[in-house]
Amino acid sequence: MAAPVAAATAASTTSGAGGAALYAAAIAVAGGCIGAAIAIAYTGSAALAAMSGTGPRSLARAMVVVGLAEGIAIYGLIIAIILIGKA
C-alpha cells in the first residue's frame, strides 16, 4: 500500500515543472502554426498572382517558398517535442 502513496507523492511534487513545460510546448506549437499560417497566406497569394501573370512555370518556384514557410510550423513542433521530453 505504501508504493502507490509514494508514487502519488513523487508525481505531485514534480507536476509543477512538468506543467510549465507542457504550457511552453503548447505555446511553441500555437506560435509556430500561427506564424506559418500568416507566412503561407502571404506567399500563397503572391504565388497565385505570379502564376496568373507568367504561367505555370513560376508555380514550382513559388511552391518552394510556400514549403519553406511551412517549415516554421515544423520547427515549433520540434521544440514542443523537446520540451515534452524534458518534462
Secondary structure, DSSP 8 states (H G I E B T S, - for coil): -HHHHHHHHHHHHHHHHHHHHHHHHHHHHHHHHHHHHHHHHHHHHHHHHHHHHH-THHHHHHHHHHHHHHHHHHHHHHHHHHHHHH-
